[in-house]
Amino acid sequence: MLLKEGEFRNPSGCAISGVIDRSGKKISGQCMIDSIATMHDRSNGLGGGFAGYGIYPDFKDFYAFHLFYDNASSQHEAEEFLKQHFEIAYYSPIQTRKVASIKDEPLIFRYFVSPLPRKLEASQLDESEYVARCVFHINTTVKGAFIFSSGKNMGIFKAVGFPEDVGRFYKLEEYEGYSWTCHGRYPTNTPGWWGGAHPFGLLDYSIVHNGEISSYDANRRYIEMFGYKCNLQTDTEVITYIFDFLLRKKGLTLQEAAKVVAASFWSTIETKGEEDRAQEQLLRRMFPELLITGPFSIILGFHGGLMALNDRLKLRSMVCAEKGDKAYIASEECAIRVIEPSVDTIYSPAGGEAVIYTLKGGVNA
């Protein structure tokens, strides 16, 4: 029997795309809507989302909290906690437009906050850890409230729906940032719900992901030993926390973190030069529980750049391209060509190869 599109399980579904202008020039969110729309058939309408960096220049020194609320009661409880722990410089509903395919939307609010000095001092934590713990507190103890974005001068926008509809819902054509990522979801093992859509974020880090993590339970058990709470019903959440742990808490470089998450096989490591062999052996022995197995391709967004990474066997597609100061990452070449028909270079990274693009001259956007 001939099966039509949508009548079979697509284990390689999900679409990811990203762009950065390394000169720091701003790019409209419409660019990402156009890119992800070309991969419509890789999604099934159960989740889509975007992350933009450099989109809040007027509040760049404040943490931008984006929250979903089930009801006014959960909003009141969460806001009371925020008032007790942060200075709130400004807050408002996140502006949206009616889109027929986006249904059952929660209350969606945005807060620009800074830790109260006396609370921060009393906590004896550094600022980023203080903020992260407050995020986990609301997400695990305030029923019906969920902080889904918590970085500075960046924001995540996500919903249940096809990604191009999610972009129109949030009016992303009105936002400009120096880098963007986006995701079209095709969940195979977990439910489609607003909080479970990608990107996942913590502080300035965000992840969009295509694939399945067969090591999820081992990864989750290890990362939760360090205060992380994995309760959002998707394996992408644990990837976000792994990178936060390795980069922020352990101080690894992006390349080192990639060699933990997508570590080479021991037999491959043995063939490398002395310095590389020693480094990779050390990283594998230090963090064996954080090796991610299973097919995946991810884009990590961070303040000042993007990193693309496949699993070590390259079981999911990923293409990278450059045109002048702009760099592009996507599941399929068509998602790049639709926004940049003529690129200078284009190639598919090898399994486990980290491709890193950063702003020229450091972060000042």
C-alpha positions as CSV (number, residue, x, y, z in Angstrom):
1,M,0.0,0.0,0.0
2,L,1.3,3.5,-0.9
3,L,1.6,5.7,2.2
4,K,1.0,9.4,1.9
5,E,3.0,12.1,3.7
6,G,1.8,12.3,7.3
7,E,0.5,8.6,7.4
8,F,3.7,7.1,8.8
9,R,6.1,7.7,11.7
10,N,9.1,9.8,10.6
11,P,11.9,9.0,13.0
12,S,14.2,11.6,11.3
13,G,11.6,14.4,11.6
14,C,12.2,17.8,13.3
15,A,13.8,20.7,11.5
16,I,16.4,23.1,12.9
17,S,17.8,26.3,11.4
18,G,20.1,29.1,12.6
19,V,21.7,32.3,11.3
20,I,24.3,34.7,12.7
21,D,25.7,38.0,11.4
22,R,29.2,37.9,12.8
23,S,29.5,41.7,12.3
24,G,26.8,42.2,14.8
25,K,24.3,43.7,12.3
26,K,20.7,42.9,13.1
27,I,18.6,40.4,11.2
28,S,14.8,40.4,11.2
29,G,13.0,37.4,12.7
30,Q,11.2,37.1,9.4
31,C,14.4,35.6,8.0
32,M,14.0,32.6,10.3
33,I,10.3,32.2,9.6
34,D,11.1,32.0,5.9
35,S,13.9,29.5,6.5
36,I,11.9,27.0,8.7
37,A,8.8,27.2,6.5
38,T,10.7,25.4,3.7
39,M,11.0,22.4,6.0
40,H,7.3,22.3,6.8
41,D,7.0,18.5,6.2
42,R,9.7,17.7,8.8
43,S,7.2,19.0,11.5
44,N,3.7,17.8,12.4
45,G,2.2,20.8,14.1
46,L,3.0,19.8,17.7
47,G,5.6,22.4,18.4
48,G,7.7,25.2,16.9
49,G,9.9,27.9,18.3
50,F,12.6,30.5,17.9
51,A,15.4,32.1,19.9
52,G,16.7,35.5,19.1
53,Y,19.9,37.1,20.5
54,G,20.4,40.9,20.7
55,I,16.7,41.6,20.5
56,Y,16.4,43.6,23.8
57,P,19.0,46.3,23.5
58,D,17.1,48.7,25.8
59,F,17.1,46.2,28.6
60,K,20.4,44.4,27.8
61,D,21.6,44.4,31.4
62,F,18.5,42.7,32.7
63,Y,17.5,39.1,32.6
64,A,14.5,38.7,30.3
65,F,12.1,36.2,31.8
66,H,9.4,34.8,29.4
67,L,6.7,32.9,31.3
68,F,3.7,30.8,30.5
69,Y,0.8,30.8,33.0
70,D,-2.2,28.5,33.1
71,N,-4.3,31.0,35.0
72,A,-4.2,34.2,37.1
73,S,-3.6,32.3,40.3
74,S,-0.3,30.9,39.0
75,Q,0.7,34.3,37.7
76,H,0.1,35.9,41.1
77,E,2.1,33.3,42.9
78,A,5.0,33.5,40.5
79,E,5.0,37.3,40.5
80,E,5.1,37.4,44.3
81,F,8.2,35.2,44.2
82,L,9.8,37.4,41.5
83,K,9.1,40.6,43.6
84,Q,10.8,39.0,46.6
85,H,14.0,38.1,44.7
86,F,14.4,40.6,41.9
87,E,14.0,44.2,40.9
88,I,11.5,44.2,38.1
89,A,12.4,47.0,35.7
90,Y,9.5,46.4,33.3
91,Y,6.9,43.7,32.6
92,S,4.0,43.2,30.2
93,P,2.2,40.6,28.2
94,I,4.2,39.4,25.2
95,Q,2.3,40.8,22.2
96,T,0.8,38.1,19.8
97,R,-1.6,38.0,17.0
98,K,-4.5,35.6,16.4
99,V,-3.4,32.7,14.2
100,A,-6.1,30.1,13.4
101,S,-3.8,27.1,13.9
102,I,-2.4,28.3,17.3
103,K,-4.9,27.2,20.0
104,D,-5.3,27.0,23.7
105,E,-2.6,29.6,24.4
106,P,-1.7,30.2,28.0
107,L,-1.1,33.7,29.5
108,I,2.3,34.8,28.1
109,F,4.3,37.5,30.0
110,R,7.7,39.0,29.8
111,Y,9.7,40.5,32.8
112,F,13.1,42.3,32.8
113,V,14.6,41.6,36.1
114,S,17.8,42.0,38.1
115,P,18.6,40.2,41.4
116,L,18.0,42.2,44.6
117,P,21.4,42.9,46.0
118,R,20.5,41.9,49.6
119,K,19.0,38.6,48.4
120,L,22.0,37.8,46.2
121,E,24.5,38.6,48.9
122,A,22.5,36.5,51.5
123,S,22.4,33.5,49.0
124,Q,26.3,33.4,48.8
125,L,25.9,32.4,45.2
126,D,27.2,34.0,42.1
127,E,24.6,35.9,40.1
128,S,24.1,33.3,37.3
129,E,23.6,30.5,39.8
130,Y,21.2,32.6,41.9
131,V,19.1,33.3,38.8
132,A,19.2,29.7,37.6
133,R,18.0,28.4,41.0
134,C,15.1,30.9,41.0
135,V,14.1,29.7,37.6
136,F,14.1,26.1,38.8
137,H,12.1,27.1,41.9
138,I,9.3,28.6,39.9
139,N,9.3,25.8,37.3
140,T,9.1,23.0,40.0
141,T,7.0,24.5,42.8
142,V,4.6,27.0,41.2
143,K,1.9,25.0,39.6
144,G,0.8,26.3,36.3
145,A,3.8,28.7,35.8
146,F,6.8,28.0,33.6
147,I,9.8,30.2,32.9
148,F,10.9,29.2,29.4
149,S,13.4,31.9,28.7
150,S,15.8,33.5,31.2
151,G,18.8,35.1,29.4
152,K,20.1,38.6,29.0
153,N,19.4,40.5,25.7
154,M,17.8,37.3,24.2
155,G,14.4,35.6,24.1
156,I,12.7,32.4,23.3
157,F,9.3,32.2,21.7
158,K,7.5,28.9,21.3
159,A,4.2,27.2,21.1
160,V,2.2,24.2,19.9
161,G,1.9,24.6,16.1
162,F,3.9,24.6,12.9
163,P,6.9,26.9,13.4
164,E,6.0,29.4,10.6
165,D,2.7,29.9,12.4
166,V,4.4,30.3,15.7
167,G,6.6,33.0,14.2
168,R,3.6,34.9,12.9
169,F,1.8,34.4,16.3
170,Y,4.6,36.1,18.1
171,K,5.0,38.9,15.5
172,L,8.7,38.0,15.1
173,E,9.0,40.1,12.0
174,E,9.0,43.0,14.4
175,Y,12.1,41.8,16.2
176,E,15.7,42.1,15.2
177,G,18.7,40.2,16.5
178,Y,22.3,39.4,15.5
179,S,21.5,35.7,15.6
180,W,18.5,33.4,15.5
181,T,17.7,29.7,15.8
182,C,14.4,28.0,15.1
183,H,12.8,24.6,15.4
184,G,10.0,22.6,13.9
185,R,9.0,19.7,16.1
186,Y,8.0,16.1,15.2
187,P,7.7,14.5,18.6
188,T,7.9,10.7,18.6
189,N,8.2,9.7,22.2
190,T,6.8,12.7,24.2
191,P,3.7,14.8,24.1
192,G,3.3,18.1,22.2
193,W,2.7,20.9,24.7
194,W,3.7,24.6,24.9
195,G,6.5,24.0,27.4
196,G,7.9,21.0,25.5
197,A,8.4,22.9,22.3
198,H,12.0,23.9,21.4
199,P,14.1,25.9,21.9
200,F,14.9,25.0,25.5
201,G,16.8,27.6,27.4
202,L,18.6,28.3,30.7
203,L,20.2,31.7,31.2
204,D,21.9,32.7,27.9
205,Y,22.0,29.1,26.5
206,S,19.4,27.7,24.2
207,I,19.1,24.4,22.3
208,V,17.2,23.3,19.2
209,H,17.5,19.6,18.5
210,N,16.6,17.0,16.0
211,G,16.8,13.3,17.1
212,E,16.4,11.0,20.0
213,I,18.6,10.6,23.0
214,S,19.0,6.9,24.0
215,S,21.2,7.9,26.9
216,Y,18.6,10.2,28.4
217,D,18.1,8.4,31.7
218,A,21.8,8.1,32.4
219,N,22.3,11.8,31.4
220,R,19.4,12.9,33.5
221,R,20.4,11.0,36.7
222,Y,23.9,12.5,36.5
223,I,22.9,16.1,35.8
224,E,20.2,16.1,38.5
225,M,23.0,15.4,41.1
226,F,24.0,19.1,40.5
227,G,20.7,20.8,41.2
228,Y,19.1,20.6,37.7
229,K,15.4,19.6,37.5
230,C,14.4,17.6,34.4
231,N,10.7,17.5,34.4
232,L,9.6,18.9,31.1
233,Q,8.9,15.6,29.3
234,T,11.6,15.9,26.6
235,D,15.2,14.8,26.1
236,T,16.2,18.2,24.7
237,E,15.9,19.7,28.2
238,V,18.7,17.5,29.5
239,I,21.0,18.6,26.6
240,T,20.5,22.3,27.6
241,Y,21.5,21.5,31.2
242,I,24.5,19.5,30.2
243,F,25.9,22.4,28.2
244,D,25.1,24.8,31.0
245,F,26.9,22.5,33.4
246,L,30.0,22.0,31.3
247,L,30.3,25.6,30.0
248,R,29.2,27.7,33.0
249,K,29.9,25.6,36.0
250,K,32.9,23.6,34.8
251,G,34.4,26.3,32.6
252,L,35.0,24.1,29.6
253,T,35.5,25.6,26.1
254,L,32.9,25.0,23.5
255,Q,35.2,22.6,21.7
256,E,35.9,20.7,25.0
257,A,32.1,20.5,25.7
258,A,31.5,19.1,22.3
259,K,34.1,16.4,22.9
260,V,32.2,15.4,26.0
261,V,28.8,15.3,24.5
262,A,29.8,13.8,21.1
263,A,33.0,12.0,22.2
264,S,35.0,10.0,19.7
265,F,35.1,6.2,20.1
266,W,38.0,5.0,22.2
267,S,39.5,3.3,19.1
268,T,39.3,6.7,17.2
269,I,41.0,8.6,20.0
270,E,43.9,6.1,20.0
271,T,44.7,7.2,16.4
272,K,45.0,10.9,17.2
273,G,48.1,13.0,18.0
274,E,49.6,12.9,21.5
275,E,48.1,16.2,22.7
276,D,44.6,15.6,21.2
277,R,44.6,12.0,22.4
278,A,45.5,13.0,26.0
279,Q,42.8,15.7,26.1
280,E,40.0,13.5,24.8
281,Q,40.9,10.6,27.0
282,L,40.8,13.0,30.0
283,L,37.4,14.4,29.0
284,R,35.9,11.0,28.5
285,R,37.1,9.8,31.9
286,M,36.0,13.0,33.7
287,F,32.4,13.1,32.3
288,P,31.5,9.6,31.0
289,E,27.9,10.1,32.1
290,L,27.5,13.1,29.8
291,L,28.2,11.3,26.6
292,I,25.0,11.6,24.6
293,T,24.2,8.6,22.5
294,G,21.6,8.2,19.8
295,P,21.0,10.2,16.6
296,F,21.0,13.9,17.0
297,S,21.9,17.3,15.4
298,I,21.8,20.4,17.6
299,I,22.3,24.1,17.5
300,L,23.5,25.7,20.7
301,G,22.8,29.4,20.9
302,F,24.8,31.5,23.4
303,H,25.6,35.1,24.0
304,G,27.7,36.1,21.0
305,G,27.5,33.0,18.8
306,L,26.1,29.6,17.6
307,M,27.5,26.1,17.7
308,A,26.4,23.2,15.4
309,L,27.0,19.6,16.5
310,N,26.0,16.2,15.1
311,D,26.2,12.9,17.0
312,R,29.5,11.1,16.4
313,L,28.0,8.8,13.7
314,K,26.2,11.7,12.0
315,L,22.8,10.0,12.0
316,R,20.9,13.3,11.4
317,S,21.4,15.7,8.6
318,M,23.0,19.1,9.0
319,V,24.4,21.7,6.6
320,C,26.5,24.8,7.3
321,A,27.1,27.7,4.9
322,E,28.7,31.2,4.9
323,K,28.1,34.3,2.9
324,G,30.2,37.3,3.9
325,D,29.7,38.0,7.6
326,K,26.7,35.7,7.8
327,A,26.8,32.1,8.7
328,Y,23.9,29.6,8.4
329,I,23.1,26.2,9.9
330,A,20.1,24.0,8.9
331,S,18.8,20.5,8.6
332,E,18.5,20.9,4.9
333,E,20.2,23.1,2.3
334,C,16.9,24.5,1.1
335,A,16.4,26.3,4.4
336,I,19.6,28.2,3.7
337,R,19.1,28.8,0.0
338,V,15.7,30.3,0.5
339,I,17.2,33.2,2.6
340,E,20.6,33.3,0.9
341,P,20.5,31.8,-2.7
342,S,24.2,32.5,-3.4
343,V,26.5,31.3,-0.6
344,D,30.3,31.5,-0.5
345,T,30.8,28.1,1.0
346,I,28.5,25.2,2.0
347,Y,29.3,21.8,3.5
348,S,28.1,19.1,5.8
349,P,30.1,18.8,9.1
350,A,31.4,15.3,10.0
351,G,29.9,13.4,12.9
352,G,31.1,14.9,16.2
353,E,32.6,18.0,14.5
354,A,31.7,21.2,16.3
355,V,31.2,24.2,14.0
356,I,31.4,27.4,16.0
357,Y,30.4,30.9,14.7
358,T,31.0,34.0,16.9
359,L,30.7,37.7,16.7
360,K,33.8,39.4,15.4
361,G,35.6,41.5,18.0
362,G,33.7,39.9,20.9
363,V,30.2,40.5,22.3
364,N,29.0,44.0,22.2
365,A,25.6,43.6,20.5
